[in-house]
Amino acid sequence: MPNEFTHTEQNYLKAIYHLSNSEDNTAYTQELASAMSTTPASASDMIKKLDEKGLLTYVPYRGAKLNKKGEKTALSIIRRHRLWELFLTEVLKFKWDEVHAMAEELEHVSSDLLLQRMDKFLSHPKFDPHGDPIPDANGRLTETNFNSLSEFAKNKMAIIAGVSQHSVDFLKYLEHSGLVLNCSIKIIRRHSFDKSLDVLINGKKSVHISHQVAKHILVKLKIADKP
């Protein structure tokens, strides 16, 4: 399905999907323009074009709402992107801060057979290298119940399950600090002055991190600590 549309149209659909998580499911024109590094006028023109193609509803002076066809197309593109990210890290051994830009290009490869074989080769994965859920072939996403580390209870053991910030600099910082996916982590001190944290990684290494960093680290309770 994605190959029916230009690369630019696919990029807009994906951006609209990511920006449509508010209560009214609207992606606002100003936010969309910022995400696409363009002007509000250009973003509005593309919204109208996608509306004409039956992918969304144009909301004058506000933005756009994806319809079922538009959402299905966006999820198909996101599936391609996240599978490629995982393939690049797991098979070709790229680091998690290196794969986003490459996946941005590879997500437009239109071969469904290639995607099916890659999915099978990777054993039908549920999550990408950053902890984001990978839509299945029907567009279904695995439910996540992750919490921000900044809100996690002190002295409880957690597992790093994902990140909500994907910039190269942030991912490199986490890698350097040892704060990577699937490692265990425990808050050993919360500083009231600036909400920064002292955390213990895998029961060995102590690291001090800012509140801003902690906000973007997603964790889940370690099974041993479940009641």
Secondary structure as GFF3:
##gff-version 3
##sequence-region A 1 227
A	DSSP	three_ten_helix	2	4	.	.	.	ID=ss1
A	DSSP	alpha_helix	7	19	.	.	.	ID=ss2
A	DSSP	beta_strand	27	28	.	.	.	ID=ss3
A	DSSP	alpha_helix	29	35	.	.	.	ID=ss4
A	DSSP	alpha_helix	40	52	.	.	.	ID=ss5
A	DSSP	beta_strand	56	59	.	.	.	ID=ss6
A	DSSP	beta_strand	63	66	.	.	.	ID=ss7
A	DSSP	alpha_helix	68	90	.	.	.	ID=ss8
A	DSSP	alpha_helix	99	106	.	.	.	ID=ss9
A	DSSP	alpha_helix	112	121	.	.	.	ID=ss10
A	DSSP	beta_strand	147	148	.	.	.	ID=ss11
A	DSSP	three_ten_helix	149	151	.	.	.	ID=ss12
A	DSSP	beta_strand	157	163	.	.	.	ID=ss13
A	DSSP	alpha_helix	168	177	.	.	.	ID=ss14
A	DSSP	beta_strand	184	190	.	.	.	ID=ss15
A	DSSP	beta_strand	197	201	.	.	.	ID=ss16
A	DSSP	beta_strand	205	209	.	.	.	ID=ss17
A	DSSP	alpha_helix	211	215	.	.	.	ID=ss18
A	DSSP	beta_strand	217	221	.	.	.	ID=ss19
A	DSSP	three_ten_helix	223	225	.	.	.	ID=ss20
###
